[in-house]
Amino acid sequence: MAPAPPDDPFRRDDARTRTRRDIDRLREREPEGRFWRSFALIGSVGWPIVLLATGGALLGRYIDATLGTRVRFTLMLLAAGTALGTWIAFRTLRRNGP
């Protein structure tokens, strides 16, 4: 069998060069601080849920104490705060991505 011509795209040397070039491009695309970026994304997802759920519960307790209802508004506003916080976290994940 005759050796491959020098301009053959499937030549082994050319494939190695292309692979190295692709690896270098991939390394340039991904930043070094990936851990801290992921850590910040977790924080930006968790805090809205916690803060809105807590705020809803506190506001609900105040309304319940003022109106004399037992835990009606506490539970409603806790659920509403959790739902709103989850929606904000989901929107943040879709925008920034993992």
Phi, psi and omega in degrees: 000139183279147178294155182291144178296155184298336181265015180289123183291343181261013177294144186300316181298320180293322179294320177296318179297316179295320179295316178298319179296319179294320178295318178298319178296321179294319178295324178291327183288322182268124180288160180291325184275044183295324179299312183291327177294317178294322178297318178294324179294321177298318178295320181287344176270321186282320185298318178300323180294312183295312184293316181289324177293317179294317178298320177296320179293318180293317178295321178296320177296320179296315180295318178298319180291324181288316184270349179081011175278154186290269181235021185300306183286331178299312181291320180295314182285332173296315179294319180294319178296319178295317179295316179295318178296321178294320178296318178295319179295318178297318179296321178295318178296319180294325181285314186265330178065156180281000000 
